Amino acid sequence: MDLMDLKPKSDDVELTLVHPVSGETLINDDGTEMSIMMYAQHSKEYRAAIHDQQDKRIKAMQKKGGNNYSAADLETDSINLLVKATKDWKITYGGEMPKLTAEKAKEVYTEVFWIRSQIEEALSDSLDFMNP
């Protein structure tokens, strides 16, 4: 046994979006499945986003002299983390297949809120990389 054999083989997690009620795969107008490619939680990109977020919280707490972190701040940070952890996507939104930008990802993850739970579930499932 070699510990290197127990390392994840990929730093990416791809998920196919499904309808939040029916569970049916969502299809783009071009016939492809709607999908989002995320950086896995163990990837350097995801960890850098987490570190950046934590550094900002620490600095804000030091400035304010205490913890004034609100539920709204938590939601904003959660969305911002998903934005930074999104590597690519193939989705239809507003009648078009938008290019991935931070601004567009923030809009989609805020307006189509149920996508966040699908992404978080896929990221969590990726931690089970050793399961068949």
Residue pairs with C-beta under 8 A, 6 or more apart in sequence:
6 130
8 40
8 42
8 126
8 129
9 129
10 40
11 39
11 40
11 42
11 43
11 44
11 45
12 37
12 38
12 39
12 40
12 43
12 87
13 37
13 38
13 39
13 40
13 122
13 123
13 125
13 126
14 35
14 36
14 37
14 38
14 122
15 35
15 36
15 38
15 118
15 119
15 122
16 25
16 26
16 33
16 34
16 35
17 25
17 26
17 33
17 34
17 35
17 36
17 91
17 115
17 118
18 24
18 25
18 26
18 118
19 25
19 26
20 114
20 118
25 33
25 34
26 33
26 34
27 33
27 34
28 34
28 90
28 91
28 92
28 97
29 92
29 97
30 97
32 90
33 90
34 90
34 91
34 92
35 89
35 90
35 91
36 86
36 88
36 89
36 90
36 91
36 115
36 119
37 86
37 87
37 88
37 89
38 46
38 82
38 85
38 86
38 87
38 119
38 122
38 123
39 45
39 46
39 49
39 85
39 86
39 87
40 46
40 123
40 126
41 47
41 123
41 126
41 127
42 127
45 84
45 85
45 87
46 84
46 85
49 80
49 81
49 84
49 85
50 81
52 84
53 77
53 80
53 81
57 69
57 77
60 68
60 69
61 67
61 68
61 69
78 116
79 106
79 109
79 110
79 116
80 106
82 105
82 109
82 116
82 119
82 120
83 102
83 105
83 106
83 109
84 102
85 123
86 100
86 105
88 100
89 100
89 105
90 97
91 97
91 98
91 108
93 104
93 108
93 112
98 104
98 108
108 115
109 115
109 116
